[in-house]
Amino acid sequence: MLVIRNLHKQYPNNQQFSLNNVNCEIGKGEIVSLVGASGGGKSTLLKLIYGMLDADSGEILFNDKRVYGPSVNLLPGAKGMHFVQQDYNLNPYAKVYDNIAPVLPNTDLEFKKNRIHEILELLNIFDLKDKQAINLSGGQQQRVAIARALASGPDLLLLDEPFSNLDVILKNHLKRDLEALVEKTGVSILMVTHDSNDALSLSHRIIVLQNGQVVQVGCPKEVYNRPKSTYVARLFGAINILEASAFSKVFNREVPKSGKLLIHPHDIGISSVSGIPAKILKTEYNGSFELIIAEVEGLGRKLQINYPYIGRFKAGDHVFISVMSFAEVEE
Ligand SMILES: Nc1ncnc2c1ncn2[C@@H]1O[C@H](COP(=O)(O)OP(=O)(O)OP(=O)(O)O)[C@@H](O)[C@H]1O
């Protein structure tokens, strides 16, 4: 459905950044997240896919047809592709209903009305249908923009930070709705997100961009458990990166002699009876777990540990720790 081959893009007025040899594919009914540090090129890639920018070289194929930038196609957006940008691009003075209506044909007005109502219900904004967009909150405007994109029954939705303005309850609601929609209609979604939890919980695959290059593509478990580099690992929350040599010495475990090891905070256990001696420096309440910062002699780094039993240990306690699992990771 979407195929990107050897895509290059450099902004004429910016020699520091270039999108470099990007290759990827998105299949029907796939949810793919595009993640990476700020300035990595995520929005640039979405704009190229939507035909808002000209690529320097390479090609984008959508449903087997080439997508061109503004030098060929003045109006961006191939048929069947919708882009919900961060500014939502709504008509502020038009009612919610009238912001959505133009994307549907007027050939069957009854169908059109029912379709808009269905989408408004789906996104929990039916009650807002007669309000002007300008009088809505950021989160409500975001849902109107998504509703408009969904109304025409697209094959591919490009979403730039789709949950950024939603509270946790609405976000979870919309995530479940998007999943159901993908299952029901076979629409594909490519979304940019800064929230690693959203990328891990919603995506079938994750594409990681670093300085304009795709550095890893994989399913959420793969990217989380076997990140290609410390850059990728750090995108998915607090982690411990240790020198393999120090770890091997302190924990008496067989690991490669050099290089780095990744240990997730939930892969470290704490006990008051057995393990490697450690001192707790700090505890931080996090709701379902406590983040414990501990020091182990000879390790060269403090450890971050997610501990499920709130309040059992406190700063200053001498405990024992054990590492359940770790992975080699490149710098
Ligand atoms: N129109 C432009 N002209 C010149 N440089 C640009 C332009 N738009 C973006 N850039 C630069 O290109 C690089 C990639 O920007 P882009 O917006 O694609 O990154 P991003 O990964 O989406 O970042 P963020 O997560 O902060 O939104 C950045 O260095 C940015 O400053």
Ligand as a Chemical Component Dictionary entry (heavy atoms), coordinates in Angstrom:
data_LIG
# 
_chem_comp.id                   LIG 
_chem_comp.type                 NON-POLYMER 
_chem_comp.pdbx_formal_charge   0 
_chem_comp.three_letter_code    LIG 
# 
loop_
_chem_comp_atom.comp_id 
_chem_comp_atom.atom_id 
_chem_comp_atom.alt_atom_id 
_chem_comp_atom.type_symbol 
_chem_comp_atom.charge 
_chem_comp_atom.model_Cartn_x 
_chem_comp_atom.model_Cartn_y 
_chem_comp_atom.model_Cartn_z 
_chem_comp_atom.pdbx_ordinal 
LIG N1  N1  N 0 11.076 24.272 6.108  1  
LIG C1  C1  C 0 12.258 23.957 6.642  2  
LIG N2  N2  N 0 13.388 24.562 6.215  3  
LIG C2  C2  C 0 14.590 24.239 6.745  4  
LIG N3  N3  N 0 14.781 23.315 7.694  5  
LIG C3  C3  C 0 13.683 22.669 8.164  6  
LIG C4  C4  C 0 12.378 22.963 7.659  7  
LIG N4  N4  N 0 11.490 22.177 8.316  8  
LIG C5  C5  C 0 12.210 21.428 9.187  9  
LIG N5  N5  N 0 13.521 21.731 9.094  10 
LIG C6  C6  C 0 14.623 21.119 9.858  11 
LIG O1  O1  O 0 14.691 19.749 9.498  12 
LIG C7  C7  C 0 15.010 18.950 10.637 13 
LIG C8  C8  C 0 13.936 17.889 10.821 14 
LIG O2  O2  O 0 12.738 18.541 11.182 15 
LIG P1  P1  P 0 11.391 17.741 11.433 16 
LIG O3  O3  O 0 10.334 18.750 11.772 17 
LIG O4  O4  O 0 11.140 16.836 10.304 18 
LIG O5  O5  O 0 11.803 16.880 12.710 19 
LIG P2  P2  P 0 10.858 16.097 13.740 20 
LIG O6  O6  O 0 11.533 14.800 13.970 21 
LIG O7  O7  O 0 9.467  16.059 13.233 22 
LIG O8  O8  O 0 10.977 17.029 15.010 23 
LIG P3  P3  P 0 9.915  17.269 16.215 24 
LIG O9  O9  O 0 9.841  15.960 16.944 25 
LIG O10 O10 O 0 10.570 18.330 17.027 26 
LIG O11 O11 O 0 8.604  17.686 15.602 27 
LIG C9  C9  C 0 15.140 19.896 11.810 28 
LIG O12 O12 O 0 16.512 20.183 11.976 29 
LIG C10 C10 C 0 14.378 21.136 11.358 30 
LIG O13 O13 O 0 14.929 22.292 11.941 31 
# 
loop_
_chem_comp_bond.comp_id 
_chem_comp_bond.atom_id_1 
_chem_comp_bond.atom_id_2 
_chem_comp_bond.value_order 
_chem_comp_bond.pdbx_ordinal 
LIG N1  C1  SING 1  
LIG C1  N2  SING 2  
LIG C1  C4  DOUB 3  
LIG N2  C2  DOUB 4  
LIG C2  N3  SING 5  
LIG N3  C3  DOUB 6  
LIG C3  C4  SING 7  
LIG C3  N5  SING 8  
LIG C4  N4  SING 9  
LIG N4  C5  DOUB 10 
LIG C5  N5  SING 11 
LIG N5  C6  SING 12 
LIG C6  O1  SING 13 
LIG C6  C10 SING 14 
LIG O1  C7  SING 15 
LIG C7  C8  SING 16 
LIG C7  C9  SING 17 
LIG C8  O2  SING 18 
LIG O2  P1  SING 19 
LIG P1  O3  DOUB 20 
LIG P1  O4  SING 21 
LIG P1  O5  SING 22 
LIG O5  P2  SING 23 
LIG P2  O6  DOUB 24 
LIG P2  O7  SING 25 
LIG P2  O8  SING 26 
LIG O8  P3  SING 27 
LIG P3  O9  DOUB 28 
LIG P3  O10 SING 29 
LIG P3  O11 SING 30 
LIG C9  O12 SING 31 
LIG C9  C10 SING 32 
LIG C10 O13 SING 33 
# 
